[in-house]
């Protein structure tokens, strides 16, 4: 997913707590959902960055040979400018793009 095209703000914004708990009815549940989604997004971003930086990996054991690669620097700058995973997850939650369920409230079989 291209997180640069997200409507999430780059900087932290103050949110109304009541807006966040509308869907779940509980602010703590909403924050837990956002936190789990932020962890997922963080993992996805880390995998993408690792995959792109593997091309530049040096397998030499000598520390004397350190190369600066302009492409590697540009990739790093791109990922530094992305919104933080918590901001992306919060925006997804507000937009209703996060699927969540509560197994404790689902119908359980009766014995």
Secondary structure, DSSP 8 states (H G I E B T S, - for coil): --GGGS---SS-----HHHHTTTTS-HHHHHHHHHHHHHHHHHHHHHHHHHHHGGG----S-SS-----HHHHHHHHHHHHS--HHHHHHHHHHHT------TTTS-----
